[in-house]
Amino acid sequence: MSSFQKMIGASLLIVSLSVAYYFVIYLPKKENAVIELQKQEQLKKEQKEQADVDKKSETKQLLDSCLKSAEINYTYNWNQTCKSRGLLSQSCIDLLDMDILEYYKQQNISSTLSSNEATNARLKAIDEFDKKKRDCSCMLPATASESIEKYRVNSKDECFKKYPQ
């Protein structure tokens, strides 16, 4: 074999080893790097989406809480106006100043027992308590009721501004 043939053989061997390296080692590493980058991007995207969902859920909870607070304040303001005008009976005044635990105590209902019977008694008491409180109301003159209603509407508007959906 001549040296020229040996050089061509060596050249072909080098070229074939280079091609083999390219296809067997370099390309798979490159593909794995691309796949890993895509996985990381997908993970970031999913984390961002979850953060957006969490933030939206938190904002909704805060809005709901704010709106509930506006309603509670509305009811409280209405009842206080009725009370200050002498339009409520003493039993209604006592009831409106009471919380549910005090009502349980007044009705001899345990707030700590966990039996089905005790739970049912508490649920029934809550319904009665809420109904009695709703029944303890009065008719207010238009100026007073409009003022209280305007305060409620403004409070709710503030909630929607503070916690936009």
Secondary structure, DSSP 4 states (H G I P E B T S, - for coil): --HHHHHHHHHHHHHHHHHHHIIIIIHHHHHHHHHHHHHHHHHHHHHHHHHHHHHHHHHHHHHHHHHHHHHHHHHHHHHHHHHHTT-S-HHHHHHHT--HHHHHHHTT--SS--SHHHHHHHHHHHHHHHHHHHHS-----HHHHHHHHHHHHHHHHHHHHHS--
